[in-house]
């Protein structure tokens, strides 16, 4: 009897010792502490969380294979070259600083080395233009054997079932408006389109109503569009710290927000210094080299969530501009400037935002390049035929829509006009 009581007491005392020790050990393990056989003690480490899209890639640290992606790796504090590789995809790499008890993330978006290619249209398209919200492309067609001109909308968003590449929808047809001979402009809310001809303008709603002649009210409509865009831009600025807001107002131009409105691409117009610690730094923030000293004619990206500022390039030396020819449009310059102001004009750097807000995209004559917002991992995602530098990423980031003329590989019976093609990215 006494032996049983003694045994229960010993188990109780043992529990009082083991449970707290186990709890402490679990907490230390979660914080990255690991036993070191070499030094005979428990040493703090940092945690590297490596993820890839798509997953199943290999993680190399200083050239040594460590694990597959979507995993956590314990590393002693220090600087490491981290590479993420997957067969059939272009590699990713960065030099990351690992700090004790801090989680550092290596999130890689891997792009295929040889992407798939799919035709979206077959009868030729004219004037493709991306909507301001990035979810639709408007284009025109004059189909063989028809006297009317058609205006189509291609929805780039992913359906609830995960489907892409849906059929383009005709939203307007007209015998008096040749949409292929006009310039198309989206409204700031992506719900209306203006087709601007040499001496007339027509407004089309996306509900398949006939286009409306707005030649006499064009100035009023474009003024309203411009005011709506300006109001939205001012509302976005309100989320910035006051110090940064004032600095950008006096020393920056060409502000371009990322789709998630958590990063800002801009051009420095005057020398300035962004103060440190405008917001409380997040644990595990980016450890890439930043530059808070602004140099005129340089491009920067500011990360609002991590309060970090990255330089991504500088304004190239301008080349002599060719002689200007007289515009074929008979509308007044005021009307034209209002229309252009109502649109999201390209950033002078040539870079625009990728839908995931983690990358920038640049379209050249025969090449499309993607780069991370901190200036790292510049990757060519498409190289080949390209018309008028038209290349638009799908909102899901899974595909790239390009305009290309493949007439050299088509039969004589097929269209020689450029068509839209989808390039698979994921």
C-alpha positions as CSV (number, residue, x, y, z in Angstrom):
1,X,0.0,0.0,0.0
2,X,2.7,2.4,1.0
3,X,4.6,1.4,-2.1
4,X,1.7,2.4,-4.3
5,X,1.3,5.7,-2.6
6,X,5.1,6.4,-2.9
7,X,4.9,5.5,-6.6
8,X,2.0,8.0,-7.2
9,X,3.9,10.7,-5.4
10,X,7.0,10.1,-7.5
11,X,4.9,10.2,-10.7
12,X,3.3,13.4,-9.5
13,X,6.7,15.0,-8.7
14,X,8.1,13.7,-12.0
15,X,5.1,15.3,-13.8
16,X,5.8,18.6,-12.1
17,X,9.3,18.5,-13.5
18,X,8.8,16.9,-16.9
19,X,5.8,19.0,-18.0
20,X,7.3,22.4,-17.4
21,X,10.6,21.3,-18.9
22,X,8.8,19.9,-22.0
23,X,6.8,23.1,-22.3
24,X,10.0,25.2,-22.2
25,X,11.7,22.8,-24.7
26,X,8.7,23.1,-27.0
27,X,8.8,26.9,-26.9
28,X,12.5,27.1,-27.4
29,X,12.2,24.6,-30.3
30,X,9.5,26.7,-31.9
31,X,11.6,29.8,-31.6
32,X,14.5,28.1,-33.4
33,X,16.8,26.8,-30.6
34,X,18.6,23.6,-31.5
35,X,21.2,21.5,-29.6
36,X,24.7,21.7,-30.9
37,X,26.8,18.6,-30.6
38,X,29.9,20.6,-31.6
39,X,29.6,23.2,-28.8
40,X,27.7,21.0,-26.3
41,X,24.9,23.5,-25.8
42,X,21.6,24.8,-27.1
43,X,22.1,27.6,-29.6
44,X,19.6,30.0,-31.1
45,X,18.9,29.7,-34.8
46,X,16.7,31.5,-37.4
47,X,14.0,30.0,-39.4
48,X,13.9,30.1,-43.2
49,X,10.5,29.4,-44.6
50,X,10.9,28.5,-48.3
51,X,7.8,28.5,-50.6
52,X,7.5,28.2,-54.3
53,X,4.7,28.6,-56.9
54,X,4.4,26.0,-58.2
55,X,5.5,23.9,-55.2
56,X,7.8,20.9,-55.3
57,X,10.9,22.8,-56.0
58,X,14.3,22.2,-54.4
59,X,15.9,24.6,-51.9
60,X,19.7,25.1,-52.0
61,X,21.5,27.0,-49.2
62,X,25.0,28.1,-50.1
63,X,25.0,25.5,-52.9
64,X,23.8,22.6,-50.7
65,X,20.5,20.9,-51.3
66,X,18.5,21.3,-48.0
67,X,14.9,20.3,-48.7
68,X,11.9,20.7,-50.9
69,X,9.8,23.9,-50.8
70,X,6.9,24.6,-48.5
71,X,9.1,23.7,-45.6
72,X,11.0,25.4,-42.7
73,X,14.8,25.2,-42.4
74,X,16.8,26.1,-39.2
75,X,19.9,28.1,-39.9
76,X,22.5,29.8,-37.7
77,X,22.3,33.6,-37.8
78,X,24.2,34.9,-40.9
79,X,24.0,35.7,-44.6
80,X,23.1,32.9,-47.0
81,X,22.7,32.5,-50.7
82,X,19.3,30.8,-51.2
83,X,18.4,29.2,-54.5
84,X,15.1,27.6,-55.5
85,X,15.0,25.4,-58.5
86,X,12.5,23.2,-60.3
87,X,13.0,21.3,-63.5
88,X,11.3,23.1,-66.5
89,X,11.3,26.4,-64.7
90,X,13.7,29.3,-64.5
91,X,15.6,29.4,-61.2
92,X,15.2,31.9,-58.3
93,X,17.9,33.1,-56.0
94,X,18.5,35.7,-53.3
95,X,21.0,36.5,-50.6
96,X,19.1,36.5,-47.3
97,X,20.1,37.5,-43.8
98,X,19.0,35.0,-41.1
99,X,18.4,36.4,-37.6
100,X,18.0,34.4,-34.4
101,X,14.4,33.6,-33.4
102,X,13.1,35.4,-36.6
103,X,11.3,33.8,-39.4
104,X,12.7,34.8,-42.8
105,X,10.6,34.0,-45.9
106,X,11.9,33.0,-49.3
107,X,8.8,33.1,-51.6
108,X,9.6,32.4,-55.2
109,X,7.3,32.6,-58.2
110,X,8.9,30.3,-60.8
111,X,8.2,30.9,-64.5
112,X,8.4,28.1,-67.0
113,X,11.5,27.9,-69.3
114,X,9.4,26.9,-72.3
115,X,5.8,28.2,-71.7
116,X,2.8,26.8,-73.5
117,X,1.1,28.9,-76.2
118,X,-2.6,29.1,-77.1
119,X,-4.5,31.1,-79.6
120,X,-7.4,33.2,-78.1
121,X,-8.6,34.7,-81.4
122,X,-8.4,33.6,-85.0
123,X,-9.9,36.3,-87.2
124,X,-7.5,39.1,-86.3
125,X,-8.0,41.9,-83.8
126,X,-7.4,45.7,-83.8
127,X,-6.9,48.2,-81.0
128,X,-6.7,45.8,-78.0
129,X,-6.6,47.8,-74.8
130,X,-6.6,46.7,-71.2
131,X,-9.2,48.0,-68.8
132,X,-7.9,50.1,-65.8
133,X,-8.9,47.3,-63.4
134,X,-6.9,44.8,-65.4
135,X,-9.7,42.3,-65.8
136,X,-10.9,42.9,-69.4
137,X,-9.4,43.6,-72.8
138,X,-11.5,45.5,-75.5
139,X,-10.7,45.0,-79.2
140,X,-12.4,45.5,-82.5
141,X,-12.9,43.2,-85.5
142,X,-14.2,43.6,-89.1
143,X,-15.2,40.1,-90.0
144,X,-14.9,39.0,-93.7
145,X,-18.2,39.3,-95.6
146,X,-19.8,41.7,-93.1
147,X,-20.4,45.4,-93.6
148,X,-20.7,46.1,-89.8
149,X,-17.8,46.6,-87.4
150,X,-17.8,44.7,-84.0
151,X,-16.5,45.6,-80.6
152,X,-15.5,42.7,-78.3
153,X,-14.7,42.3,-74.6
154,X,-12.4,39.5,-73.5
155,X,-12.7,38.6,-69.8
156,X,-9.3,37.8,-68.3
157,X,-10.6,37.0,-64.8
158,X,-10.7,33.4,-63.6
159,X,-14.2,31.9,-63.4
160,X,-15.5,30.3,-60.1
161,X,-14.6,26.9,-61.6
162,X,-11.1,28.1,-62.3
163,X,-11.5,28.4,-66.0
164,X,-9.5,30.8,-68.1
165,X,-9.6,31.7,-71.9
166,X,-13.3,32.2,-72.2
167,X,-14.8,33.3,-75.5
168,X,-14.7,37.0,-76.2
169,X,-18.1,38.7,-75.9
170,X,-19.5,41.1,-78.5
171,X,-20.7,44.3,-76.8
172,X,-21.4,46.5,-79.9
173,X,-21.9,46.3,-83.6
174,X,-22.3,49.2,-86.0
175,X,-22.4,50.0,-89.7
176,X,-21.6,53.7,-89.1
177,X,-18.7,53.3,-86.7
178,X,-15.6,51.5,-87.9
179,X,-14.2,50.4,-84.6
180,X,-11.0,49.2,-86.2
181,X,-10.3,52.8,-87.4
182,X,-10.8,54.4,-84.0
183,X,-8.8,54.8,-80.8
184,X,-10.4,53.0,-77.9
185,X,-10.4,54.5,-74.3
186,X,-11.7,52.9,-71.1
187,X,-13.6,54.8,-68.5
188,X,-11.8,54.8,-65.0
189,X,-14.4,52.4,-63.7
190,X,-13.9,49.9,-66.6
191,X,-17.6,50.0,-67.5
192,X,-17.6,52.2,-70.6
193,X,-15.5,52.6,-73.8
194,X,-15.0,55.6,-76.0
195,X,-14.2,55.0,-79.7
196,X,-12.6,58.2,-81.0
197,X,-12.5,58.7,-84.7
198,X,-11.0,61.7,-86.7
199,X,-14.0,63.9,-86.2
200,X,-16.4,62.0,-84.0
201,X,-16.7,60.0,-80.8
202,X,-18.9,57.2,-79.7
203,X,-19.6,55.8,-76.2
204,X,-20.3,52.1,-75.6
205,X,-21.6,50.6,-72.4
206,X,-20.8,47.0,-71.7
207,X,-24.4,45.9,-72.0
208,X,-24.6,45.4,-75.7
209,X,-26.4,48.7,-76.4
210,X,-25.8,50.4,-79.7
211,X,-22.9,53.0,-79.5
212,X,-24.0,56.5,-78.7
213,X,-22.7,59.6,-80.6
214,X,-21.0,61.8,-77.9
215,X,-19.1,64.1,-80.2
216,X,-20.8,67.2,-78.8
217,X,-20.5,66.1,-75.1
218,X,-17.0,64.6,-75.3
219,X,-15.3,67.3,-73.3
220,X,-17.9,67.0,-70.5
221,X,-17.6,63.2,-70.3
222,X,-13.8,63.2,-70.3
223,X,-13.7,65.9,-67.6
224,X,-15.9,63.7,-65.4
225,X,-13.7,60.8,-66.0
226,X,-10.6,62.8,-65.2
227,X,-12.1,64.1,-62.0
228,X,-13.1,60.5,-60.9
229,X,-9.6,59.3,-61.5
230,X,-8.0,62.2,-59.6
231,X,-10.3,61.6,-56.6
232,X,-9.3,57.9,-56.4
233,X,-5.6,58.8,-56.6
234,X,-6.0,61.3,-53.7
235,X,-7.8,58.6,-51.6
236,X,-4.9,56.2,-52.2
237,X,-2.5,58.9,-50.9
238,X,-4.3,59.1,-47.6
239,X,-2.9,55.7,-46.5
240,X,0.6,57.0,-46.6
241,X,2.4,58.5,-43.5
242,X,2.2,62.3,-43.5
243,X,5.9,62.7,-43.8
244,X,6.1,60.5,-46.8
245,X,3.1,62.0,-48.4
246,X,4.6,65.5,-48.2
247,X,8.0,64.2,-49.5
248,X,6.4,62.6,-52.5
249,X,4.4,65.7,-53.3
250,X,7.6,67.8,-53.5
251,X,10.2,65.3,-54.7
252,X,8.5,62.6,-56.8
253,X,6.3,62.1,-59.8
254,X,4.7,59.4,-61.9
255,X,3.3,57.5,-58.9
256,X,1.9,54.1,-59.8
257,X,0.2,51.9,-57.2
258,X,0.4,48.2,-57.1
259,X,-2.9,46.3,-57.5
260,X,-3.1,45.6,-53.7
261,X,-2.2,49.2,-53.0
262,X,0.6,48.1,-50.7
263,X,3.5,49.3,-52.9
264,X,4.3,52.4,-54.9
265,X,6.4,52.8,-58.0
266,X,7.6,56.4,-58.5
267,X,10.2,58.6,-60.1
268,X,12.4,60.9,-57.9
269,X,12.4,64.5,-59.2
270,X,14.6,66.1,-56.5
271,X,17.2,64.9,-53.9
272,X,15.5,63.9,-50.7
273,X,15.9,61.6,-47.7
274,X,13.1,59.2,-46.6
275,X,13.2,59.1,-42.7
276,X,13.7,55.8,-41.1
277,X,11.0,53.8,-39.1
278,X,8.0,55.6,-40.5
279,X,6.0,52.6,-39.4
280,X,6.9,49.8,-36.9
281,X,9.0,47.2,-38.7
282,X,7.5,43.8,-39.1
283,X,9.4,40.7,-37.8
284,X,11.0,38.9,-40.8
285,X,10.8,41.9,-43.1
286,X,12.8,41.9,-46.3
287,X,16.5,42.0,-45.8
288,X,17.4,43.2,-49.3
289,X,19.5,46.3,-49.6
290,X,17.3,49.4,-49.7
291,X,18.0,53.0,-50.6
292,X,16.2,55.8,-48.7
293,X,18.3,58.6,-50.3
294,X,16.5,59.8,-53.4
295,X,18.5,60.8,-56.5
296,X,16.7,62.8,-59.2
297,X,15.8,60.8,-62.3
298,X,16.0,57.5,-60.5
299,X,13.1,55.0,-60.1
300,X,12.1,53.6,-56.8
301,X,9.5,51.2,-55.2
302,X,8.3,51.9,-51.7
303,X,6.8,49.1,-49.6
304,X,4.1,50.5,-47.3
305,X,3.8,47.3,-45.2
306,X,7.5,46.9,-44.4
307,X,8.6,50.6,-44.7
308,X,11.4,49.8,-47.2
309,X,12.4,51.7,-50.3
310,X,14.2,50.0,-53.2
311,X,15.9,51.6,-56.2
312,X,15.1,49.8,-59.4
313,X,16.8,51.9,-62.1
314,X,17.3,55.3,-63.5
315,X,16.0,57.5,-66.4
316,X,18.0,56.7,-69.6
317,X,19.7,59.5,-71.5
318,X,17.0,60.9,-73.8
319,X,17.4,60.5,-77.6
320,X,16.5,63.3,-80.0
321,X,12.8,63.3,-80.6
322,X,11.6,62.9,-84.2
323,X,9.7,65.7,-85.9
324,X,6.1,65.8,-84.8
325,X,3.6,65.3,-87.5
326,X,0.2,66.9,-87.5
327,X,-2.4,64.8,-85.6
328,X,-5.1,63.2,-87.9
329,X,-7.6,64.0,-85.2
330,X,-9.6,67.2,-85.7
331,X,-10.7,67.3,-82.0
332,X,-9.2,70.0,-79.9
333,X,-6.0,69.3,-78.0
334,X,-7.9,70.0,-74.8
335,X,-10.3,67.1,-75.6
336,X,-7.4,64.8,-76.3
337,X,-5.5,65.7,-73.1
338,X,-8.6,65.1,-71.0
339,X,-9.1,61.6,-72.5
340,X,-5.5,60.7,-72.0
341,X,-5.6,62.0,-68.4
342,X,-8.5,59.7,-67.6
343,X,-6.5,56.6,-68.4
344,X,-3.6,54.9,-66.5
345,X,-0.8,56.1,-68.7
346,X,2.4,53.9,-68.8
347,X,5.1,54.6,-66.3
348,X,8.1,56.3,-67.8
349,X,10.3,53.5,-66.5
350,X,8.5,51.1,-68.8
351,X,7.7,49.0,-65.8
352,X,4.1,48.3,-64.7
353,X,2.7,46.2,-61.9
354,X,2.2,42.4,-62.1
355,X,-1.2,41.4,-60.6
356,X,0.4,39.8,-57.5
357,X,1.9,43.1,-56.4
358,X,5.2,41.3,-55.9
359,X,6.6,41.8,-59.4
360,X,6.9,44.4,-62.0
361,X,6.5,43.7,-65.7
362,X,8.2,45.3,-68.7
363,X,7.3,44.9,-72.4
364,X,9.9,45.6,-75.1
365,X,9.8,45.0,-78.9
366,X,10.1,41.2,-78.8
367,X,10.5,40.5,-75.1
368,X,8.5,40.5,-71.9
369,X,10.5,40.7,-68.6
370,X,9.3,40.2,-65.0
371,X,11.2,41.5,-62.0
372,X,10.6,41.4,-58.2
373,X,9.7,44.8,-56.7
374,X,13.1,45.0,-54.9
375,X,14.9,44.7,-58.2
376,X,15.9,41.1,-57.8
377,X,15.3,38.1,-60.1
378,X,14.8,39.7,-63.5
379,X,13.3,37.0,-65.7
380,X,12.4,36.9,-69.4
381,X,9.0,35.2,-69.5
382,X,8.4,35.6,-73.2
383,X,10.6,36.2,-76.3
384,X,9.2,36.1,-79.8
385,X,6.8,37.8,-82.1
386,X,5.0,40.8,-80.5
387,X,2.9,43.5,-82.0
388,X,3.0,47.1,-80.7
389,X,4.3,46.0,-77.3
390,X,0.9,44.6,-76.3
391,X,1.3,42.1,-73.4
392,X,-1.1,42.0,-70.5
393,X,-0.9,39.6,-67.5
394,X,-4.1,37.9,-66.4
395,X,-5.4,38.9,-63.0
396,X,-4.6,35.4,-61.7
397,X,-0.9,35.8,-62.9
398,X,-1.3,32.3,-64.5
399,X,-1.1,33.6,-68.1
400,X,0.2,36.4,-70.2
401,X,-2.0,37.8,-73.1
402,X,0.0,39.0,-76.0
403,X,-0.8,40.4,-79.5
404,X,1.3,38.7,-82.2
405,X,1.2,38.2,-85.9
406,X,1.9,34.6,-86.8
407,X,1.1,35.0,-90.5
408,X,4.4,33.5,-91.5
409,X,3.2,30.1,-90.1
410,X,-0.4,30.4,-91.3
411,X,-2.0,29.2,-94.5
412,X,-3.2,31.7,-97.1
413,X,-6.8,31.1,-96.1
414,X,-6.2,32.3,-92.5
415,X,-6.0,35.8,-91.3
416,X,-2.8,37.7,-91.6
417,X,-3.8,40.2,-89.0
418,X,-2.4,39.9,-85.5
419,X,-4.3,37.8,-83.0
420,X,-4.4,37.4,-79.2
421,X,-2.5,34.5,-77.7
422,X,-2.2,33.2,-74.1
423,X,1.2,32.3,-72.8
424,X,1.1,30.0,-69.8
425,X,3.1,31.2,-66.7
426,X,1.9,28.8,-64.1
